[in-house]
Amino acid sequence: MPYRFVDLTLTVDPKDTYVQFPRDEIYGKPAPGTTIIPIAQLDVDHICNFEFTTTTQSYTHYDAPYHFFHDGLKNNEVPLDHVCGDACVLKVPGKGNSELVTAEDLEATGVEVHSGDIAIVSTEWTDRMWGSRDFWEHMICLSTDAADWLIEKGIKAIVQDFMTCDSPLYPPEER
């Protein structure tokens, strides 16, 4: 059976605002911007090349286990088959500001989730709110029961268009 690819990328544009985790507001750490500077041009150098600077938590990105755990695998250590393979798309559109995606929401999609699948949870949140403070201020989150539901299904990875655990601007005190 031929593969079907799901494009989850965001366009990288240095003029965009609020494209990365707002660490400056939460942890008082600098939030460097994104820059794309030409360093070679076709008309002059016969090739096109750019210097590109951003953070690993900007735009479409992947969180390796090391992002959360001191002994976790780093990006270059994660086997490719952990992030490639069969996937299922669970569409949960219409979630409003600060709402949770619940196990009931996932079950209601009627999508069959198999052990070893990559679960793609789409709420259209990024489509509606990307590039605004509201994207972070009123972030949709995955509920604990939804996380448990996905774990019980045996997924190998999750992809979503919102924060996985809780509000980035209003995290629980224990985080």
Secondary structure, 3 states (H helix, E strand, C coil): CCCCCCCCCCCCCCCCCCCECCHHHHCCCCCCCCEEEEEECHHHHCCCEEEEECCCCECCCCCCHHHCCCCCCCHHHCCHHHCCCCEEEEECCCCCCCCEECHHHHHHCCCCCCCCCEEEEECCHHHHHCCCHHHHHCCCEECHHHHHHHHHHCCCEEEECCECCCCCCCCCCCC
